[in-house]
Amino acid sequence: MMQKKVILVIVIVFLLAVGIYFGVSKKEVPAFSLAQVTRGNVYQEVSETGQVKKGEEINIGSKTAARIEKIYVKVGEEVKIGDILAKLDTAQLQIQLRESSAALDLAKAKLNKLLAGASKEEIQVAQTAVDNAKTSLESARQNLKDINASAEDNLNAAYEDALNVLDDAYLKADNAFKTADVVQRAYFNMNDQEGIRVRDNEAKIEEALLKIKSYLDAAKSDSSQKNIDLGLSETKNSLDEILDSLRFIREICENQTYRSIVSSTDKTSLDNQKSYISTALTSVTNSQQTISLTKLTNEYDINTAKSEVSKAEGVLKTAQDELSQITAPPRKEDVDLYQAQVKQAEAQVQLLEKQIEEATLRSPVLGQITQIKKRVGEMTMPSLQDVLITLLPLAPFEIEVNIYEEDVVKMAIGNPVDISLVAFPEQILKGRVVEISPAENLIEGVVYYKVTIDFEEVPEGIKPGM
């Protein structure tokens, strides 16, 4: 099978400093030649062999997870190389780019400042930063102290309110017992089944009332949070029991035997007591929730204040370190560090700029749109299965090349390609990278990535398999 050679040309622009040294004999005086620093282009080539194939549909997708902002093409529309197909939302990336650009400016400023050395004014500014940081730390600590005091006051107030709720619950429970006792004595003093059951439920109400009284007395005697919490919990249970017994007695009042005997006034009294007990139950539950919410709020506020103290301590430490640093002569290690920070910030800016650029999806070939698989507003993910647009190249042939993992990172969609075919030894054909598969391909244990190349002009007589 005939093969062809593909040369991928990647252009990298950088600052090239050239020093030319001419070696001479040991007896000769060394001679040096200096050249002016200039900015130029460096061309890096990746050479590999591949195979000509029939042109297939190209899937266009996103390299990052993003929302689709706009789609510019329709199915059946013909597009040229570089035509915009769709745009992804870059709002978050733009914010990150601004932040990274600011970080880059800051890194450069710090480097320049280090190299220039500190002036009296700068030292004074640094000293002021230390003083301000100390003030902020004192303020944060005072704020923490105030919040602790406020949290304690708020919680104490919640527990004081809870004591009042327990008092009110006891009064309502006592009234409920008295009402039940009046009804029992007036209508259910016989030893029939209904009378026995009413007396049993009246006894349950009295037992629950006594339990509420005992926990209320304990909470008043020792108003600890533990006693009040226990009082609320047990009072809630007792109120539930009282409400159940009131309902039972009220139901018996509608028994066929007693329906006409029990007065409507007493029935209404029982209904009212049920309502009062329900209200007391709600108050107890609300009190428990208020205490719980107050504790959570206090915990959050205190933790936030502690965090602010820690942050202020960190700011002070940083300010003190910076003051010490600018008053000392720059060390080589410091210069290297700041230069590395500048490079790191530059790399982050370049990365975000590239991501923003890649958010504009362009046609890699001259072709026709065959499918649009997503709509504006939908999310697209960096996956082989998550395709946004499919297009069919108008050129009948393409080339597939497996590129080694160390080389594929140097390549990008749109890179120019020089193509040599054995069948056309006198011609150097031109092409362009149109697709780089994100999925690895293991060949004899080595990781490769499939790269698809499109011809700019297809020579007559070309065949698949070349």
C-alpha positions as CSV (number, residue, x, y, z in Angstrom):
1,M,0.0,0.0,0.0
2,M,1.4,3.5,-1.0
3,Q,1.8,6.0,1.8
4,K,2.1,9.7,2.0
5,K,4.0,12.0,4.3
6,V,2.1,14.7,6.3
7,I,4.0,17.7,7.7
8,L,2.0,19.7,10.3
9,V,3.3,23.2,10.6
10,I,2.6,24.9,14.0
11,V,3.5,28.6,14.3
12,I,4.7,29.8,17.7
13,V,5.6,33.4,18.3
14,F,8.1,34.2,21.1
15,L,11.0,36.5,22.1
16,L,14.2,35.1,20.7
17,A,17.5,36.3,22.2
18,V,20.5,35.2,20.3
19,G,24.1,35.2,21.5
20,I,26.6,34.0,19.1
21,Y,29.8,32.6,20.4
22,F,32.7,31.7,18.1
23,G,35.2,29.2,19.5
24,V,38.8,29.8,18.8
25,S,42.0,28.0,19.7
26,K,43.4,28.0,23.2
27,K,46.1,30.5,22.3
28,E,43.7,33.0,20.7
29,V,41.8,35.7,22.7
30,P,38.0,34.7,22.8
31,A,35.9,36.9,20.5
32,F,32.2,37.6,20.9
33,S,29.6,38.8,18.5
34,L,26.4,40.4,19.8
35,A,23.1,40.5,17.9
36,Q,20.1,42.7,18.6
37,V,17.1,41.0,20.3
38,T,14.3,40.6,17.7
39,R,10.8,39.1,17.6
40,G,10.4,36.4,15.0
41,N,8.5,33.2,14.1
42,V,9.5,29.7,15.0
43,Y,8.0,26.9,12.9
44,Q,7.7,23.5,14.5
45,E,7.0,20.5,12.4
46,V,5.3,17.2,13.2
47,S,5.9,14.6,10.5
48,E,3.8,11.4,10.3
49,T,2.4,8.9,7.8
50,G,-1.3,8.3,7.2
51,Q,-3.9,7.1,4.7
52,V,-6.2,8.7,2.2
53,K,-9.9,7.9,2.9
54,K,-13.2,8.9,1.4
55,G,-14.5,12.0,3.0
56,E,-16.8,11.4,5.9
57,E,-19.1,13.5,7.9
58,I,-17.3,15.7,10.5
59,N,-18.8,16.1,14.0
60,I,-18.5,19.5,15.4
61,G,-18.7,19.8,19.2
62,S,-17.4,21.7,22.2
63,K,-14.2,21.3,24.0
64,T,-15.7,22.5,27.2
65,A,-19.1,22.3,28.9
66,A,-21.1,25.4,27.9
67,R,-24.5,26.7,27.0
68,I,-25.2,27.3,23.3
69,E,-25.6,31.0,22.8
70,K,-26.3,31.2,19.0
71,I,-26.4,28.9,16.0
72,Y,-25.6,30.6,12.7
73,V,-26.3,27.9,10.1
74,K,-29.1,25.7,8.9
75,V,-29.3,22.1,7.6
76,G,-28.4,22.1,3.9
77,E,-26.4,25.3,4.1
78,E,-23.0,25.3,2.5
79,V,-20.1,26.7,4.5
80,K,-16.6,27.7,3.8
81,I,-13.5,27.2,5.9
82,G,-13.6,29.5,8.9
83,D,-17.3,30.2,8.7
84,I,-18.8,30.7,12.1
85,L,-21.2,27.8,12.8
86,A,-22.2,28.5,16.4
87,K,-21.2,30.4,19.5
88,L,-21.1,29.2,23.1
89,D,-21.8,31.3,26.1
90,T,-18.5,32.8,27.3
91,A,-19.8,35.1,30.1
92,Q,-18.1,33.1,32.8
93,L,-14.9,32.8,30.8
94,Q,-14.8,36.5,30.2
95,I,-15.1,37.1,33.9
96,Q,-12.3,34.6,34.5
97,L,-10.2,36.3,31.8
98,R,-10.6,39.7,33.4
99,E,-9.6,38.2,36.8
100,S,-6.6,36.5,35.2
101,S,-5.6,39.6,33.3
102,A,-5.7,41.5,36.6
103,A,-3.7,38.8,38.2
104,L,-1.2,39.0,35.4
105,D,-0.9,42.8,35.8
106,L,-0.4,42.3,39.5
107,A,2.3,39.7,38.9
108,K,4.1,42.0,36.5
109,A,3.8,44.9,38.8
110,K,5.3,42.9,41.7
111,L,8.2,41.7,39.6
112,N,9.0,45.3,38.4
113,K,8.7,46.5,42.0
114,L,11.1,43.8,43.2
115,L,13.6,44.6,40.5
116,A,13.3,48.4,41.1
117,G,13.6,48.1,44.9
118,A,11.5,49.8,47.4
119,S,11.3,53.6,47.8
120,K,10.5,55.4,51.1
121,E,7.0,55.9,49.9
122,E,6.5,52.2,49.1
123,I,7.9,51.3,52.5
124,Q,5.5,53.7,54.1
125,V,2.6,52.2,52.1
126,A,3.6,48.7,53.2
127,Q,3.9,49.9,56.8
128,T,0.4,51.5,56.5
129,A,-0.9,48.2,55.1
130,V,0.5,46.5,58.2
131,D,-1.1,49.1,60.5
132,N,-4.4,48.8,58.6
133,A,-4.3,45.0,58.8
134,K,-3.8,45.2,62.6
135,T,-6.8,47.5,62.9
136,S,-8.9,45.1,60.8
137,L,-7.8,42.2,62.9
138,E,-8.7,44.1,66.1
139,S,-12.1,45.0,64.6
140,A,-12.7,41.3,63.5
141,R,-11.8,40.1,67.0
142,Q,-14.1,42.7,68.6
143,N,-16.8,41.7,66.2
144,L,-16.4,38.1,67.2
145,K,-16.7,39.1,70.8
146,D,-19.8,41.1,70.1
147,I,-21.4,38.3,68.1
148,N,-20.7,35.8,70.9
149,A,-22.4,38.1,73.4
150,S,-25.3,38.7,71.0
151,A,-25.7,35.0,70.3
152,E,-25.9,34.3,74.0
153,D,-28.5,37.0,74.5
154,N,-30.6,35.8,71.6
155,L,-30.5,32.2,72.9
156,N,-31.3,33.3,76.5
157,A,-34.3,35.2,75.1
158,A,-35.5,32.2,73.2
159,Y,-35.3,30.1,76.3
160,E,-37.1,32.7,78.3
161,D,-39.9,32.7,75.7
162,A,-39.9,28.9,76.0
163,L,-40.6,29.2,79.7
164,N,-43.6,31.4,79.0
165,V,-44.8,28.9,76.4
166,L,-44.5,26.1,79.0
167,D,-46.4,28.2,81.5
168,D,-49.2,28.8,78.9
169,A,-49.3,25.2,78.0
170,Y,-49.8,24.2,81.7
171,L,-52.6,26.7,82.0
172,K,-54.3,25.3,78.9
173,A,-53.8,21.7,80.0
174,D,-55.2,22.6,83.5
175,N,-58.3,24.1,81.9
176,A,-58.7,21.1,79.6
177,F,-58.6,18.8,82.7
178,K,-61.2,20.9,84.5
179,T,-63.5,20.9,81.5
180,A,-63.2,17.2,81.1
181,D,-63.8,16.7,84.8
182,V,-67.0,18.8,84.6
183,V,-68.3,16.8,81.7
184,Q,-67.4,13.5,83.4
185,R,-69.1,14.4,86.7
186,A,-72.2,15.8,84.9
187,Y,-72.8,13.0,82.4
188,F,-70.5,10.0,82.9
189,N,-70.6,9.1,86.6
190,M,-72.2,5.7,85.9
191,N,-70.3,2.5,85.6
192,D,-71.4,1.8,82.1
193,Q,-68.8,1.3,79.4
194,E,-68.9,4.9,78.2
195,G,-68.6,6.2,81.8
196,I,-65.6,4.0,82.5
197,R,-63.9,5.0,79.3
198,V,-64.5,8.7,79.9
199,R,-63.1,8.4,83.4
200,D,-60.0,6.6,82.1
201,N,-59.3,9.4,79.6
202,E,-59.9,12.0,82.2
203,A,-57.3,10.2,84.3
204,K,-54.9,10.3,81.4
205,I,-55.4,14.1,81.1
206,E,-54.7,14.5,84.7
207,E,-51.6,12.4,84.5
208,A,-50.4,14.4,81.5
209,L,-51.2,17.6,83.4
210,L,-49.1,16.5,86.4
211,K,-46.2,15.6,84.1
212,I,-46.3,19.1,82.5
213,K,-46.4,20.6,86.0
214,S,-43.4,18.7,87.1
215,Y,-41.3,19.6,84.1
216,L,-42.4,23.2,84.4
217,D,-41.5,23.4,88.0
218,A,-38.1,21.8,87.3
219,A,-37.4,24.4,84.5
220,K,-38.4,27.3,86.7
221,S,-36.3,25.9,89.6
222,D,-33.2,25.5,87.4
223,S,-33.7,27.4,84.1
224,S,-30.9,25.5,82.4
225,Q,-31.2,24.9,78.7
226,K,-31.2,21.2,79.3
227,N,-34.2,21.5,81.6
228,I,-36.1,23.7,79.3
229,D,-35.4,21.5,76.3
230,L,-36.6,18.5,78.2
231,G,-39.7,20.4,79.4
232,L,-40.6,21.4,75.9
233,S,-40.2,17.8,74.6
234,E,-42.1,16.2,77.4
235,T,-44.8,18.9,77.4
236,K,-45.3,18.4,73.7
237,N,-45.8,14.6,74.3
238,S,-48.2,15.3,77.2
239,L,-50.2,17.8,75.1
240,D,-50.6,15.2,72.4
241,E,-52.0,12.8,75.0
242,I,-54.4,15.4,76.3
243,L,-55.6,16.2,72.8
244,D,-56.2,12.5,72.1
245,S,-58.2,12.1,75.3
246,L,-60.3,15.2,74.6
247,R,-61.1,14.0,71.2
248,F,-62.1,10.6,72.6
249,I,-64.4,12.2,75.2
250,R,-65.9,14.4,72.6
251,E,-66.6,11.5,70.3
252,I,-68.4,9.6,73.2
253,C,-70.5,12.7,73.7
254,E,-71.9,12.0,70.2
255,N,-72.7,8.4,71.1
256,Q,-76.3,7.6,70.5
257,T,-77.0,7.3,74.2
258,Y,-75.4,10.6,75.2
259,R,-75.9,12.8,72.1
260,S,-79.1,14.3,73.5
261,I,-77.9,14.2,77.1
262,V,-74.7,16.2,76.9
263,S,-75.5,19.9,76.5
264,S,-74.4,21.8,73.4
265,T,-72.6,24.2,75.8
266,D,-70.4,21.4,77.2
267,K,-69.8,20.0,73.8
268,T,-68.6,23.5,72.7
269,S,-66.4,23.7,75.8
270,L,-64.7,20.4,74.8
271,D,-64.3,21.7,71.2
272,N,-62.7,24.9,72.6
273,Q,-60.4,23.0,74.8
274,K,-59.2,20.9,71.8
275,S,-58.5,24.1,69.9
276,Y,-56.6,25.6,72.9
277,I,-54.5,22.5,73.3
278,S,-53.7,22.4,69.6
279,T,-52.6,26.1,69.8
280,A,-50.4,25.2,72.8
281,L,-48.9,22.3,70.8
282,T,-48.1,24.7,68.0
283,S,-46.6,27.2,70.4
284,V,-44.4,24.4,71.9
285,T,-43.3,23.2,68.5
286,N,-42.6,26.8,67.4
287,S,-40.6,27.4,70.5
288,Q,-38.5,24.3,69.8
289,Q,-37.9,25.4,66.2
290,T,-37.0,28.9,67.4
291,I,-34.4,27.6,69.8
292,S,-33.0,25.3,67.1
293,L,-32.9,28.1,64.5
294,T,-31.3,30.5,67.0
295,K,-28.6,27.9,67.7
296,L,-27.9,27.4,64.0
297,T,-27.9,31.1,63.4
298,N,-25.6,31.7,66.3
299,E,-23.3,28.9,65.1
300,Y,-23.2,30.3,61.6
301,D,-22.6,33.9,62.8
302,I,-19.9,32.8,65.2
303,N,-18.1,30.7,62.6
304,T,-18.3,33.5,60.1
305,A,-16.8,35.9,62.6
306,K,-14.1,33.4,63.4
307,S,-13.4,33.1,59.7
308,E,-13.1,36.8,59.4
309,V,-10.6,36.8,62.3
310,S,-8.6,34.1,60.5
311,K,-8.8,36.0,57.3
312,A,-7.6,39.2,59.0
313,E,-4.8,37.3,60.7
314,G,-3.8,36.1,57.2
315,V,-3.9,39.6,55.8
316,L,-1.8,40.9,58.6
317,K,0.8,38.1,58.1
318,T,0.9,38.8,54.4
319,A,1.3,42.6,55.0
320,Q,4.1,41.9,57.5
321,D,5.8,39.6,55.1
322,E,5.5,42.1,52.3
323,L,7.0,44.8,54.4
324,S,9.9,42.6,55.3
325,Q,10.3,41.6,51.7
326,I,10.4,45.1,50.2
327,T,12.9,46.4,52.8
328,A,15.3,43.6,51.9
329,P,17.4,43.5,48.6
330,P,15.9,41.2,46.0
331,R,17.3,37.7,45.9
332,K,17.8,35.6,42.8
333,E,15.3,33.1,44.2
334,D,12.7,35.9,44.6
335,V,13.3,37.2,41.1
336,D,12.9,33.6,39.8
337,L,9.7,33.2,41.8
338,Y,8.1,36.4,40.5
339,Q,9.1,35.6,37.0
340,A,7.5,32.2,37.3
341,Q,4.4,33.8,38.7
342,V,4.2,36.1,35.6
343,K,4.6,33.2,33.3
344,Q,2.0,31.3,35.2
345,A,-0.4,34.2,35.0
346,E,0.3,34.6,31.3
347,A,-0.4,30.9,30.7
348,Q,-3.7,31.3,32.5
349,V,-4.6,34.3,30.3
350,Q,-3.6,32.5,27.2
351,L,-5.6,29.4,28.2
352,L,-8.7,31.5,28.8
353,E,-8.2,33.4,25.6
354,K,-7.9,30.1,23.7
355,Q,-11.1,28.7,25.4
356,I,-13.0,31.9,24.5
357,E,-11.7,31.6,20.9
358,E,-12.7,27.9,20.8
359,A,-16.2,28.9,22.0
360,T,-16.7,30.2,18.5
361,L,-17.2,27.0,16.5
362,R,-16.0,27.4,12.9
363,S,-16.2,25.2,9.9
364,P,-12.8,23.4,9.4
365,V,-13.7,22.6,5.8
366,L,-15.6,23.6,2.7
367,G,-18.8,21.5,3.2
368,Q,-22.5,21.3,3.8
369,I,-24.4,21.2,7.0
370,T,-26.2,17.8,7.4
371,Q,-27.4,17.9,10.9
372,I,-27.9,20.3,13.8
373,K,-28.4,18.2,16.9
374,K,-28.9,20.9,19.6
375,R,-30.8,24.1,20.1
376,V,-29.9,27.5,21.5
377,G,-29.9,27.5,25.3
378,E,-29.0,23.8,25.6
379,M,-25.8,22.6,27.2
380,T,-23.1,20.9,25.2
381,M,-20.4,18.7,26.7
382,P,-16.9,17.8,25.6
383,S,-17.8,14.3,24.5
384,L,-17.6,12.3,21.3
385,Q,-21.3,11.4,21.8
386,D,-22.3,15.1,22.4
387,V,-22.3,16.5,18.8
388,L,-23.6,20.0,18.1
389,I,-23.4,20.1,14.3
390,T,-22.5,17.6,11.6
391,L,-21.2,18.7,8.2
392,L,-20.2,16.8,5.1
393,P,-17.0,18.0,3.4
394,L,-17.5,18.8,-0.3
395,A,-14.0,17.5,-0.9
396,P,-14.3,13.8,-1.7
397,F,-11.1,12.7,0.2
398,E,-9.4,13.3,3.5
399,I,-6.4,11.9,5.3
400,E,-6.4,10.2,8.7
401,V,-3.1,10.2,10.7
402,N,-2.4,8.8,14.1
403,I,-0.3,11.3,16.0
404,Y,1.8,10.5,19.0
405,E,0.5,11.9,22.3
406,E,3.5,14.2,22.8
407,D,3.0,15.8,19.4
408,V,-0.7,16.1,19.3
409,V,-0.7,18.7,22.1
410,K,1.3,21.0,19.7
411,M,-1.5,20.9,17.1
412,A,-4.8,22.8,16.7
413,I,-7.7,22.8,14.3
414,G,-6.8,24.9,11.2
415,N,-3.0,24.2,11.3
416,P,-1.6,24.1,7.7
417,V,-0.4,20.8,6.4
418,D,2.1,19.9,3.7
419,I,1.2,16.5,2.0
420,S,3.5,14.3,0.1
421,L,1.9,11.4,-1.8
422,V,4.0,8.6,-3.4
423,A,1.7,8.7,-6.4
424,F,2.5,12.4,-6.9
425,P,6.3,12.7,-6.1
426,E,6.7,16.1,-7.8
427,Q,3.9,17.7,-5.9
428,I,3.6,19.1,-2.3
429,L,-0.1,19.3,-1.7
430,K,-1.7,21.7,0.8
431,G,-4.1,20.7,3.5
432,R,-5.5,21.7,6.9
433,V,-6.2,20.0,10.2
434,V,-10.0,19.7,10.5
435,E,-10.5,17.4,13.4
436,I,-8.5,16.1,16.4
437,S,-10.1,13.2,18.2
438,P,-10.3,13.6,22.0
439,A,-10.3,9.8,22.4
440,E,-6.9,8.0,22.7
441,N,-6.0,5.1,20.4
442,L,-3.6,2.5,21.8
443,I,-1.2,1.1,19.1
444,E,1.2,-1.5,20.5
445,G,0.9,0.0,23.9
446,V,1.6,3.6,22.8
447,V,-1.0,6.3,22.9
448,Y,-2.0,8.0,19.7
449,Y,-4.8,10.4,18.7
450,K,-6.5,10.4,15.3
451,V,-6.1,13.6,13.3
452,T,-8.2,14.3,10.2
453,I,-6.7,16.4,7.4
454,D,-8.6,18.0,4.5
455,F,-7.1,18.7,1.1
456,E,-7.2,22.4,0.0
457,E,-7.2,21.1,-3.6
458,V,-7.7,17.4,-4.5
459,P,-5.3,16.3,-7.3
460,E,-6.8,14.4,-10.1
461,G,-6.3,10.7,-9.9
462,I,-6.1,10.4,-6.1
463,K,-7.5,7.1,-4.7
464,P,-8.5,5.9,-1.3
465,G,-5.7,4.0,0.5
466,M,-2.9,6.1,-0.9
